[in-house]
Amino acid sequence: MTSPVRRSKEMVTVAYFLARYGDPVPGAPARPPRELLTASWGLAYAIFYRALHTGRSLVAFRNSLKNARDVFDAHLPSGRVGWRQPSEARPPVLLPSTYREVISDWSDQTRDALWAFISRYADLTVATIPQATLTDIEALESADADRDTKTEGGRRVYVSGRIERDPSLRAAALRIHGTACSICGFDYGLVYGDWGAGFAEVHHLVALGTGGNTERETSPVTDLAVVCSNCHRMLHRKRERVLTLDELRELVDWDGLLNWAARARRPEI
């Protein structure tokens, strides 16, 4: 079992902002702070994923940031109960040292000053993506948890999986490249109708050893490709080697694929 990832002070500061400045709604739960440009808490948490994930999956990051917000909620007039001690009086849980430091740093600062600090970690393009993007990522992570295991020195599959599940990068890749597989042409919407419409997997093209340990931006135009689940599995079938798109296209038996499609029969109902 792996140890939980420790929350950075930056992540805790974001949680404090979310707890302190959630926009109240009469008779309903508070909405995310207006600076985040979304009414969805799922998207609000995901806005900070790219900068602050520190190796977490999107779902793990969302849960961790929400839990950190809950800790502060019990100590702020947020309208939410937050994390409390399991006793009859149910006082707030004691704040860890990092949380106390954040309150000390920012309790006397203005909202604008706090937002100016944490906005550097915010990817506001996430606020514009469809909610279905998050739903698909969560489903992929649940069904394919081993994609985040460490191989080849703990780098390739781990980082590649994180890039492929980045909400804004995924949404941009599907918008730019469409949803048909770039290798075999399979389109989930054509085969599964509304249930499959808009779905595909995203594959990271760039070898992670390039450029050493230097951080680099991932371009959805040149660094990501849209593929179906079958082709994605074939690209990553060997743990020691990931095929290129062209290499896998060369392996496809197109006549065999067409013959299989012609022989396929709808099951009797």
C-alpha positions as CSV (number, residue, x, y, z in Angstrom):
1,M,0.0,0.0,0.0
2,T,1.4,3.4,-1.0
3,S,1.6,6.2,1.6
4,P,-0.8,9.2,1.1
5,V,0.6,12.2,-0.7
6,R,1.2,15.1,1.7
7,R,-0.7,18.3,0.9
8,S,1.5,21.2,0.0
9,K,1.1,24.5,1.7
10,E,-0.1,25.9,-1.6
11,M,-2.8,23.3,-1.8
12,V,-3.9,24.0,1.7
13,T,-4.0,27.8,0.9
14,V,-6.3,27.0,-2.1
15,A,-8.6,25.0,0.3
16,Y,-8.7,28.0,2.7
17,F,-9.7,30.3,-0.2
18,L,-12.5,27.8,-1.2
19,A,-13.8,27.5,2.4
20,R,-13.6,31.3,3.2
21,Y,-15.0,32.7,-0.1
22,G,-17.6,30.1,-1.3
23,D,-20.5,32.2,-2.7
24,P,-23.5,31.8,-0.4
25,V,-26.9,30.7,-2.0
26,P,-30.0,31.2,0.2
27,G,-31.5,27.8,1.1
28,A,-28.8,25.9,-0.9
29,P,-25.1,24.9,-0.6
30,A,-22.6,27.6,-1.4
31,R,-21.2,27.8,-4.9
32,P,-17.5,28.0,-5.7
33,P,-15.9,31.5,-5.4
34,R,-16.9,33.7,-8.3
35,E,-13.3,34.0,-9.4
36,L,-13.4,30.4,-10.6
37,L,-16.1,31.1,-13.2
38,T,-18.0,27.9,-12.5
39,A,-20.9,26.8,-10.4
40,S,-19.6,23.2,-10.3
41,W,-17.5,22.2,-7.3
42,G,-16.1,19.3,-9.4
43,L,-14.7,21.8,-12.0
44,A,-13.6,24.1,-9.2
45,Y,-11.4,21.5,-7.7
46,A,-10.1,20.4,-11.1
47,I,-9.0,23.9,-11.9
48,F,-6.1,23.5,-9.6
49,Y,-5.2,19.9,-10.7
50,R,-2.5,20.7,-13.2
51,A,-0.4,22.9,-10.9
52,L,-0.9,21.1,-7.6
53,H,-1.6,17.4,-8.2
54,T,1.8,16.2,-7.0
55,G,1.2,12.8,-8.6
56,R,-2.4,12.3,-7.5
57,S,-5.0,11.1,-9.9
58,L,-7.8,13.6,-10.7
59,V,-10.2,11.8,-8.4
60,A,-7.7,11.5,-5.5
61,F,-6.8,15.2,-5.9
62,R,-10.4,16.3,-5.9
63,N,-11.1,14.3,-2.7
64,S,-8.0,15.6,-1.0
65,L,-8.7,19.2,-1.8
66,K,-12.4,18.8,-0.7
67,N,-11.2,17.2,2.6
68,A,-8.8,20.1,3.2
69,R,-11.7,22.5,2.5
70,D,-13.8,20.6,5.0
71,V,-11.2,21.0,7.7
72,F,-11.3,24.8,7.3
73,D,-15.1,24.9,7.1
74,A,-15.3,23.9,10.7
75,H,-13.2,26.9,11.7
76,L,-14.8,29.5,9.4
77,P,-18.3,31.0,9.2
78,S,-18.8,29.2,5.9
79,G,-22.2,27.8,6.6
80,R,-20.9,24.3,6.4
81,V,-20.3,22.0,9.4
82,G,-16.9,20.7,8.2
83,W,-14.7,18.1,9.9
84,R,-15.7,17.7,13.6
85,Q,-14.5,15.5,16.5
86,P,-16.6,12.3,17.0
87,S,-17.9,13.4,20.4
88,E,-21.3,14.6,21.7
89,A,-20.2,18.2,21.5
90,R,-18.5,17.7,18.1
91,P,-16.0,20.5,18.3
92,P,-13.9,21.2,15.1
93,V,-10.9,18.9,14.6
94,L,-7.7,20.5,15.6
95,L,-5.9,22.2,12.8
96,P,-2.6,20.8,11.7
97,S,0.4,23.1,11.7
98,T,0.2,23.9,8.0
99,Y,-3.4,24.9,8.3
100,R,-2.7,27.2,11.3
101,E,0.1,28.8,9.3
102,V,-2.2,29.5,6.4
103,I,-4.8,31.1,8.7
104,S,-2.1,33.2,10.3
105,D,-0.8,34.3,6.8
106,W,-4.1,35.2,5.3
107,S,-6.7,35.9,7.9
108,D,-6.0,39.7,7.8
109,Q,-5.4,39.8,4.1
110,T,-8.0,40.9,1.5
111,R,-9.8,38.6,-0.8
112,D,-8.1,40.2,-3.8
113,A,-4.7,39.6,-2.2
114,L,-5.5,35.9,-1.6
115,W,-6.8,35.4,-5.1
116,A,-3.8,37.1,-6.6
117,F,-1.6,34.5,-4.8
118,I,-3.5,31.4,-5.6
119,S,-4.5,32.4,-9.2
120,R,-1.1,31.3,-10.3
121,Y,-2.1,27.7,-9.6
122,A,-5.5,28.0,-11.4
123,D,-6.2,26.7,-14.9
124,L,-9.4,28.6,-15.6
125,T,-9.8,27.0,-19.0
126,V,-11.1,24.0,-17.0
127,A,-14.2,26.1,-16.1
128,T,-15.3,26.0,-19.7
129,I,-15.0,22.2,-20.3
130,P,-18.1,20.0,-20.4
131,Q,-18.9,18.2,-17.1
132,A,-18.9,15.0,-19.1
133,T,-15.1,15.4,-19.4
134,L,-14.7,14.9,-15.7
135,T,-17.2,12.1,-15.6
136,D,-15.2,10.2,-18.4
137,I,-11.9,10.8,-16.6
138,E,-13.3,9.4,-13.3
139,A,-14.7,6.4,-15.1
140,L,-11.3,5.7,-16.8
141,E,-9.4,6.0,-13.6
142,S,-11.8,3.7,-11.8
143,A,-11.7,1.1,-14.6
144,D,-8.0,1.4,-15.3
145,A,-6.3,2.2,-12.0
146,D,-3.1,0.4,-13.0
147,R,-2.3,3.1,-15.5
148,D,-0.8,5.1,-12.6
149,T,1.6,2.4,-11.5
150,K,5.2,3.3,-11.7
151,T,7.3,1.6,-14.4
152,E,10.6,2.3,-16.1
153,G,12.1,4.1,-13.2
154,G,8.8,5.3,-12.0
155,R,8.3,7.9,-14.7
156,R,6.7,7.0,-18.0
157,V,3.3,5.4,-17.2
158,Y,2.8,7.5,-14.1
159,V,3.4,10.9,-15.8
160,S,1.8,9.9,-19.1
161,G,-1.3,8.8,-17.3
162,R,-1.5,12.1,-15.5
163,I,-1.1,14.1,-18.7
164,E,-3.8,12.0,-20.5
165,R,-6.2,12.6,-17.6
166,D,-5.6,16.4,-17.3
167,P,-9.1,17.9,-17.8
168,S,-8.2,20.9,-19.9
169,L,-5.7,18.9,-22.0
170,R,-8.2,16.1,-22.6
171,A,-11.0,18.5,-23.5
172,A,-8.6,20.4,-25.9
173,A,-7.4,17.2,-27.5
174,L,-11.0,16.0,-28.3
175,R,-11.9,19.4,-29.6
176,I,-8.9,19.6,-31.9
177,H,-8.6,16.0,-33.1
178,G,-12.2,14.9,-32.9
179,T,-13.4,11.6,-31.3
180,A,-12.5,9.1,-34.0
181,C,-9.5,6.9,-33.3
182,S,-6.4,8.3,-35.1
183,I,-5.2,4.8,-35.7
184,C,-8.2,2.7,-36.8
185,G,-11.0,5.3,-37.2
186,F,-13.3,3.7,-34.6
187,D,-15.9,6.2,-33.3
188,Y,-17.8,5.4,-30.2
189,G,-20.7,7.6,-31.1
190,L,-21.3,5.8,-34.4
191,V,-21.3,2.4,-32.7
192,Y,-23.0,3.1,-29.4
193,G,-25.1,6.1,-30.2
194,D,-25.8,8.7,-27.5
195,W,-24.1,6.6,-24.9
196,G,-20.8,6.7,-26.7
197,A,-21.0,10.1,-28.2
198,G,-18.1,12.3,-27.4
199,F,-16.0,9.5,-25.8
200,A,-12.5,8.5,-26.7
201,E,-9.1,8.0,-25.0
202,V,-6.2,10.4,-25.1
203,H,-2.7,9.2,-25.7
204,H,0.5,11.1,-24.8
205,L,2.9,11.0,-27.8
206,V,6.1,12.5,-26.5
207,A,8.8,10.3,-25.0
208,L,9.2,11.4,-21.4
209,G,12.9,11.0,-21.4
210,T,13.3,13.9,-23.9
211,G,14.7,16.9,-22.2
212,G,15.8,15.1,-19.1
213,N,14.0,16.4,-16.0
214,T,13.1,19.7,-17.5
215,E,9.4,20.7,-17.1
216,R,7.7,21.3,-20.5
217,E,4.3,22.3,-21.6
218,T,2.1,19.7,-23.2
219,S,0.5,20.8,-26.5
220,P,-2.8,19.1,-27.3
221,V,-2.0,19.7,-31.0
222,T,1.4,18.0,-31.2
223,D,1.8,16.0,-28.0
224,L,-1.6,14.2,-27.7
225,A,-3.6,11.9,-29.9
226,V,-7.1,10.6,-29.8
227,V,-7.4,6.8,-29.8
228,C,-9.9,4.0,-29.1
229,S,-9.5,1.8,-26.0
230,N,-8.3,-1.2,-28.1
231,C,-5.6,0.8,-29.9
232,H,-4.5,2.5,-26.6
233,R,-4.0,-0.9,-25.1
234,M,-2.0,-2.1,-28.0
235,L,0.2,1.0,-27.9
236,H,1.0,0.3,-24.2
237,R,0.9,-3.5,-24.4
238,K,4.6,-4.0,-23.7
239,R,5.7,-2.3,-20.4
240,E,9.3,-1.8,-21.7
241,R,8.2,-0.1,-25.0
242,V,5.4,2.1,-26.2
243,L,4.6,2.0,-29.9
244,T,4.3,5.0,-32.1
245,L,1.0,5.6,-33.9
246,D,2.6,4.8,-37.2
247,E,4.1,1.5,-35.8
248,L,0.7,0.4,-34.7
249,R,-1.0,1.4,-38.0
250,E,1.6,-0.9,-39.8
251,L,0.5,-3.8,-37.6
252,V,-3.2,-3.4,-38.3
253,D,-4.6,-6.0,-40.7
254,W,-7.1,-3.8,-42.5
255,D,-8.5,-6.6,-44.6
256,G,-9.0,-8.7,-41.5
257,L,-10.6,-5.8,-39.7
258,L,-13.1,-5.2,-42.6
259,N,-13.8,-9.0,-42.8
260,W,-14.5,-9.1,-39.1
261,A,-16.9,-6.1,-39.4
262,A,-18.7,-7.8,-42.3
263,R,-19.1,-11.0,-40.3
264,A,-20.3,-9.3,-37.2
265,R,-23.9,-10.1,-36.4
266,R,-26.3,-8.4,-34.0
267,P,-27.1,-10.8,-31.2
268,E,-30.6,-12.3,-31.1
269,I,-32.9,-10.6,-28.7
